[in-house]
C-alpha cells in the first residue's frame, strides 16, 4: 500500500522556523522525484521546492533564500526546512512523489502551516 505522510506543521510566529517531513512507503522512494507544494485558501496549489532523484534542487520564488529541501533515501524521507517564516507562508503543505517511467504521482494528505502572532 502506497503512503505519503507529511508531518511537522503547526502554528509559528513570524520569523520562526519549522521543519516538515514527508515519509514515503509502498514504492521505490529513491526512484521518485520529491517535491513540496502549498495551497493557501482561495489560491492554486504551487511549487515550493523540488529535489530530483539525482539531488538537483529547484525552489519556487517564495522559498528562495529561506527554505531548504533535502532527502534521505535510506529513511524514505524528504524534508523542508523553513526559516524566516512570514504570514503569507500560511498554507497547507503537500508532499508529492513523481516518476516518469511509468508516469506515476502520489500525493500526501497535507500538513497545515500557520504563521501568525
C-alpha positions in Angstrom: 0.0 0.0 0.0 1.4 3.4 -1.1 1.6 6.1 1.6 2.9 9.6 1.5 2.7 11.1 5.0 3.6 14.7 5.9 4.3 15.9 9.4 5.8 18.9 11.2 3.2 21.6 10.5 1.8 23.9 13.2 1.5 27.4 14.4 4.6 29.6 14.4 5.2 33.2 14.9 6.6 35.4 12.1 10.3 35.0 11.8 10.2 31.5 13.2 11.2 28.2 11.8 9.6 24.8 11.1 10.8 21.6 9.6 8.4 19.5 7.6 8.9 15.8 7.0 7.4 13.5 4.4 7.8 9.8 4.6 7.1 7.6 1.6 6.3 3.9 1.7 5.0 1.3 -0.7 7.0 2.5 -3.6 10.7 2.7 -4.5 11.5 6.0 -2.9 14.9 6.6 -4.5 13.4 6.4 -8.0 11.0 9.3 -7.4 11.5 13.0 -7.6 10.1 14.5 -4.4 8.6 17.9 -4.0 6.7 20.2 -1.7 3.7 22.2 -2.8 1.5 24.5 -0.9 -2.0 25.8 -1.2 -3.5 28.8 0.7 -7.2 29.4 0.9 -8.6 30.7 -2.4 -5.3 30.1 -4.2 -4.0 27.5 -6.5 -1.5 24.9 -5.4 2.0 25.9 -6.2 5.5 24.5 -6.1 7.6 25.3 -3.0 10.6 23.1 -3.7 11.7 20.0 -5.7 14.5 17.6 -5.3 15.2 15.1 -8.0 16.5 11.5 -7.9 20.0 12.9 -8.6 19.8 15.6 -6.0 19.1 18.6 -8.2 17.0 21.2 -6.5 14.5 23.8 -7.7 12.8 26.3 -5.5 9.7 28.3 -6.1 10.1 32.1 -5.8 8.7 32.3 -2.3 11.1 29.7 -1.0 14.3 31.0 -2.4 16.8 32.1 0.4 14.5 30.9 3.2 13.6 27.2 2.7 15.8 24.2 2.2 14.7 20.9 0.8 16.7 17.7 1.4 16.1 14.0 1.1 17.3 10.9 3.0 16.7 7.9 0.7 17.7 5.4 3.4 14.9 6.8 5.6 12.5 7.3 2.7 12.1 10.8 3.8 12.1 14.3 2.3 12.4 17.4 4.5 11.6 21.0 4.1 13.4 23.4 6.5 11.6 26.7 6.6 13.2 29.7 8.2 12.2 33.3 8.4 8.5 32.4 8.1 6.0 35.1 7.1 2.2 35.2 7.4 2.0 34.7 3.7 3.6 31.3 4.1 0.4 30.2 5.8 -1.0 27.3 3.7 -1.5 23.5 3.6 1.8 22.0 2.6 1.7 18.9 0.4 4.3 16.3 -0.4 4.4 14.8 -3.9 6.3 11.8 -5.2 6.6 11.6 -9.0 8.3 9.3 -11.5 8.1 9.1 -15.3 8.6 5.5 -16.4 5.7 4.7 -16.0 4.2 8.1 -15.2 3.1 7.9 -11.6 2.3 10.6 -9.0 1.5 10.2 -5.3 0.3 13.0 -3.0 0.2 13.2 0.7 -2.8 14.5 2.7 -1.1 17.8 3.6 0.0 19.4 6.8 -1.2 22.9 7.9 1.4 25.6 8.5 0.1 28.8 10.1 2.3 31.8 10.6 0.7 34.3 13.0 1.5 36.4 16.0 
